[in-house]
Amino acid sequence: MMNEELQFIFDAARESMGLSIDHLEKELLKIRAGRANPSMLNSIQVDYYGSMTPLSQVSNINSPDARTLTVQPWEKGMIQEIEKGILNSGLGLNPMNNGEAVIINIPPLTEERRRELVKQAKAEAEHARVSIRNARKEANDEIKKLINDGLSEDLGKDAEAQIQGYTNNYSEKVDKHMDRKEEEIMHV
């Protein structure tokens, strides 16, 4: 019975740590590294007949080159709403339209802006690490309860060591993502 409970604790810890990594990956995608990438616009919502709708559900978003994004609405009447959504997104992008599509020129990043983006990425990585440590703490608390309910000290120690192994493994994943992102941001 205890083994099933331990397995449940291990699975829950791994799932929670995995979700931390998934969240980090999504957050890092939002931090632009100077190249135009359609995913930069993932967070933008536009008013589509009175309901806020993700930009990607009312248009095609493409990146014809490293410095340009084009947003081709499926309905021409959406051009102004799309421009408004981009301007209000807080991404600091300046949309223009040619009557058919919205065009966004992505300015090259200054050294100072690159450093700010690295700082932002490091903050996201730290959130992920804290979240992984919280998952470790929850798992260890559950293991301590099992020890109080009769699980042997040795099995408890082994279980805590296994949880620490997961923690190290997921923390390394955070570091790898962070290193990649920093390199991507600082690469001119």
Secondary structure, DSSP 4 states (H G I P E B T S, - for coil): -HHHHHHHHHHHHHHHHHHHHHHHHHHHHHS--SS--GGGGTT-EEEETTEEEEGGGTEEEEEEETTEEEEEESSGGGHHHHHHHHHTTTS---EEE-SS-EEEE-PPPPHHHHHHHHHHHHHHHHHHHHHHHHHHHHHHHHHHHHHHTT--HHHHHHHHHHHHHHHHHHHHHHHHHHHHHHHHHH--
